[in-house]
Amino acid sequence: MIPLKKFTTPIILFLVAIFFKWGNQSFFDFNRDTTFLIEKLSSILLIISITWALIILLKVFKKRYLKRYNLEQENNLDARKLYTQFNILERISIFIIVLIAIASILLLFEGVRKVGISLFASAGVAGIILGLAAQKVIGSILAGLQIAISQPIRLDDVLVVEGEWGWVEEITLTFVVVRIWDKRRLILPTTYFIEKPFQNWTRTNADILGTVFIYTDYNIPFDVLRKELNRLLEGNPLWDGKANVIQVTDCKENYVEIRALMSAKNSPQAWDLRVYIREKLIEFVQREYPDSLPKTRILVKNSEEKFTDKP
């Protein structure tokens, strides 16, 4: 059922507008100026009440439709798609409804109509100037609409953008709010996500691979490290059981680079898992193989020097 309580105010405005409009024509005996004023006010109230009711109806429909989709569940890809589309399309619809309402109110006044006609008659240069001035605004709105349709980003997506890691918190027609991991907010124009590259870690699904790099001496036993990684992952609830790899990815003069690869259900769990594995692997090397920590070697050769006495 539609909650009628939400429509109380627009219904009251509508009834007041009808009362004054009907009473002004049938019962009230005001002078010409008062009758004109009441007629215009009742028409304005009528437009406002209908506009208000349409916006409430739109919000109620969105809420009821999205009620079956839960953003809090583990696999929420479909929910994030729909929430993103509905939020942007809702804002576009409200913008159009309000714009039509304002235009309808202005058209009630004869003076405004005449001004509008004269403006249309001389709209050549003014239209070009206005178009250039509003180019960025219109571009942002169109970018917001494109995001709603193609969805390069969605609500609650995990992004790496401008060197920051965070979640998409809000998407509007003109800007996007990214909640950074340390609770800061990064505000970016919608055009940014159409024109510039960025990382989306949850584009198709939430699961993600995590990497940990450690650097050791050449004498580290790699098979022992693999067994230790396997032991650490099997006892950790953050690991989803899909990826468990130790690889030597590089070697330099003084150390070798070892990469531990693991997987988790989502990016926050992958982050926590990486931090845990990095700490425990370093502790393992410190405890069991302290001689395998990175070191710089200096070879010193003994040489005998002969001294001759000079007179």
C-alpha positions in Angstrom: 0.0 0.0 0.0 1.1 3.6 -0.7 1.7 5.5 2.6 -1.0 8.2 2.4 0.6 10.0 5.4 3.4 11.2 3.1 0.8 12.9 0.8 -0.9 14.9 3.6 0.7 18.2 2.9 0.3 18.2 -0.9 -3.3 17.0 -0.5 -4.0 19.9 1.8 -2.5 22.3 -0.6 -4.5 20.8 -3.4 -7.8 21.1 -1.5 -7.0 24.7 -0.5 -6.2 25.6 -4.1 -9.5 24.0 -5.4 -11.5 25.7 -2.6 -10.2 29.2 -3.4 -10.4 28.6 -7.2 -14.0 27.3 -7.0 -15.1 29.7 -4.2 -13.6 32.7 -6.1 -15.8 32.0 -9.0 -19.0 31.0 -7.1 -19.2 32.5 -3.6 -16.7 35.2 -2.9 -17.4 38.7 -4.1 -14.0 40.4 -4.2 -13.0 43.3 -6.3 -11.1 42.8 -9.5 -7.6 43.0 -8.1 -8.3 40.7 -5.2 -10.0 38.2 -7.5 -7.0 38.2 -9.8 -4.6 37.7 -6.9 -6.6 34.8 -5.5 -6.9 33.2 -8.9 -3.1 33.3 -9.4 -2.3 32.1 -5.9 -4.7 29.2 -6.2 -3.2 28.2 -9.6 0.3 28.4 -8.1 -0.8 26.2 -5.1 -2.4 23.7 -7.5 0.9 23.4 -9.5 3.0 23.1 -6.3 0.7 20.4 -4.8 0.8 18.3 -8.0 4.6 18.7 -8.2 5.0 17.8 -4.6 2.8 14.7 -5.0 4.7 13.6 -8.1 8.0 13.8 -6.3 6.7 11.9 -3.3 5.2 9.3 -5.6 8.5 8.9 -7.4 10.4 8.4 -4.1 7.9 5.9 -2.8 8.0 3.9 -6.0 11.8 3.8 -5.9 11.9 2.8 -2.2 9.3 0.0 -2.7 11.0 -1.4 -5.8 14.5 -1.4 -4.2 13.2 -2.9 -1.0 13.8 -6.4 -2.3 17.5 -5.7 -3.0 19.9 -5.5 0.0 23.2 -3.6 -0.2 24.5 -5.2 3.0 24.5 -8.7 1.6 27.8 -10.3 0.6 27.1 -10.6 -3.2 25.4 -7.3 -3.8 26.3 -6.6 -7.5 22.7 -6.5 -8.7 21.6 -4.3 -5.8 24.4 -1.8 -6.5 23.5 -1.7 -10.2 19.9 -0.9 -9.5 20.6 1.6 -6.6 23.0 3.5 -8.9 20.5 3.7 -11.8 17.5 4.6 -9.6 19.3 7.3 -7.6 20.6 9.1 -10.7 17.3 8.7 -12.7 15.4 9.9 -9.7 17.4 13.1 -9.5 16.9 13.7 -13.3 13.2 13.1 -13.0 12.9 15.5 -10.0 14.9 18.1 -11.9 12.6 17.9 -14.9 9.4 17.9 -12.8 10.5 21.0 -10.9 11.6 22.7 -14.1 8.2 22.1 -15.7 6.5 23.4 -12.5 8.5 26.6 -12.5 7.8 27.2 -16.2 4.1 26.6 -15.6 4.0 29.1 -12.7 5.8 31.7 -14.8 3.5 31.2 -17.7 0.5 32.2 -15.5 1.7 35.8 -15.7 1.2 37.8 -18.9 4.2 40.0 -18.3 6.5 36.9 -18.1 5.0 35.6 -21.4 5.8 38.8 -23.2 9.3 38.8 -21.8 9.7 35.2 -22.9 8.6 36.0 -26.4 11.0 38.9 -26.7 13.8 36.7 -25.4 13.0 34.0 -27.9 13.1 36.7 -30.6 16.6 37.8 -29.7 17.9 34.4 -28.6 20.6 34.2 -31.3 23.7 35.7 -29.5 22.3 35.1 -26.0 21.7 31.4 -26.8 25.3 31.0 -27.9 26.7 32.8 -24.8 24.4 30.8 -22.5 25.4 27.6 -24.3 29.1 28.3 -23.8 28.6 29.2 -20.1 26.5 26.1 -19.4 28.7 23.7 -21.4 30.4 22.2 -18.3 27.2 21.9 -16.4 25.4 20.2 -19.2 28.4 18.0 -19.7 28.3 17.0 -16.0 24.6 16.1 -16.2 25.1 14.1 -19.4 28.1 12.3 -17.7 25.8 11.5 -14.7 23.2 10.1 -17.1 25.9 8.0 -18.9 27.1 6.6 -15.5 23.5 5.6 -14.8 23.2 3.7 -18.1 26.7 2.2 -18.7 27.7 2.1 -15.0 31.5 2.3 -15.0 31.0 2.9 -11.2 28.2 1.9 -8.8 27.3 2.7 -5.3 29.6 0.9 -2.8 32.2 0.1 -5.5 35.8 0.0 -4.4 38.0 2.4 -6.3 41.6 3.6 -6.5 41.3 7.1 -7.8 43.8 10.1 -7.5 46.1 7.7 -5.6 43.4 7.1 -2.9 41.6 3.9 -2.0 37.9 4.1 -1.0 34.2 3.3 -1.6 31.7 5.1 -3.8 29.4 6.7 -1.2 27.2 8.9 -3.4 26.5 9.5 -7.1 24.7 12.6 -8.2 24.2 14.2 -11.6 27.2 16.5 -11.3 29.6 14.9 -8.8 30.6 11.6 -7.1 31.6 11.2 -3.4 34.3 8.6 -2.6 34.7 7.7 1.0 38.4 7.2 1.6 39.5 4.4 4.0 40.5 6.9 6.7 36.9 8.5 6.5 37.9 11.4 4.4 35.6 12.3 1.4 37.0 12.8 -2.1 34.6 14.8 -4.3 35.0 14.4 -8.0 33.0 15.6 -11.0 31.0 13.0 -12.9 33.0 13.8 -16.0 36.1 12.6 -14.3 34.9 8.9 -14.5 34.1 9.3 -18.2 37.4 11.1 -19.3 40.1 9.8 -17.0 41.4 6.3 -16.0 40.8 4.8 -12.6 40.8 1.4 -10.9 37.5 -0.3 -10.0 38.1 -3.3 -7.8 34.5 -4.5 -7.8 33.4 -3.9 -11.4 32.1 -7.4 -12.0 32.4 -9.1 -8.6 33.6 -8.3 -5.1 36.3 -11.0 -4.7 39.9 -9.8 -5.2 43.5 -11.0 -5.1 45.9 -9.6 -2.5 49.6 -9.4 -2.8 52.4 -9.1 -0.2 56.0 -8.4 -1.0 58.9 -9.3 1.3 62.6 -8.9 0.7 65.1 -11.4 2.0 68.7 -12.7 1.5 69.5 -15.2 -1.2 69.8 -18.1 1.3 66.1 -18.1 2.3 64.4 -21.5 1.8 61.5 -20.8 -0.5 59.6 -24.1 0.2 59.6 -23.4 3.9 58.0 -20.0 3.2 55.3 -21.7 1.1 54.5 -24.1 3.9 54.3 -21.2 6.4 52.0 -19.2 4.1 49.8 -22.2 3.7 49.6 -22.6 7.5 48.8 -19.0 8.0 46.0 -18.9 5.4 44.3 -22.1 6.4 43.8 -20.8 9.9 42.5 -17.4 8.8 38.7 -16.8 8.2 39.5 -13.9 5.9 40.9 -16.3 3.2 38.4 -17.6 0.7 40.5 -20.6 -0.2 41.0 -19.7 -3.9 44.6 -18.4 -4.2 47.7 -19.3 -2.2 51.0 -18.8 -4.0 54.6 -17.9 -3.1 56.7 -16.6 -6.1 60.1 -15.1 -6.5 59.4 -12.1 -8.7 62.7 -10.3 -8.8 66.3 -10.4 -7.6 68.8 -7.6 -6.9 72.4 -7.5 -5.8 71.5 -7.6 -2.1 68.1 -9.2 -1.9 65.4 -11.3 -3.6 61.8 -10.1 -4.0 59.2 -12.7 -2.9 55.5 -12.2 -3.6 52.8 -13.9 -1.6 49.5 -14.1 -3.5 46.2 -14.7 -1.7 42.5 -14.1 -2.2 39.5 -12.8 -0.2 35.8 -12.3 -0.7 36.0 -8.5 -0.9 38.6 -5.7 -0.8 38.3 -4.8 2.9 38.9 -8.4 3.9 41.8 -8.6 1.3 43.4 -5.6 2.9 43.2 -7.0 6.4 44.5 -10.4 5.2 47.5 -8.8 3.5 48.4 -6.8 6.6 48.2 -10.0 8.7 50.2 -12.2 6.3 52.9 -9.5 5.8 53.4 -9.2 9.6 53.5 -13.0 10.2 55.9 -13.7 7.4 58.3 -11.1 8.6 58.0 -12.5 12.1 58.7 -16.0 10.8 61.8 -14.9 9.0 63.0 -13.0 12.0 62.4 -15.9 14.3 63.5 -18.9 12.2 65.9 -17.5 9.6 67.4 -14.3 11.0 70.5 -14.8 8.7 68.2 -14.5 5.7 67.2 -10.9 6.4 68.5 -8.5 3.7 72.1 -7.6 4.2 74.9 -5.9 2.5 78.1 -7.9 2.0 81.6 -6.4 2.1 84.5 -8.6 1.2 87.8 -7.6 2.8 91.0 -9.2 1.6 94.1 -9.3 3.7 97.2 -7.9 2.0 100.8 -7.7 3.2 102.5 -4.5 2.7 106.3 -4.3 2.6 108.0 -1.3 4.1 111.5 -0.4 3.3 113.6 2.0 5.4 114.9 4.9 3.5 118.0 6.6 4.7 
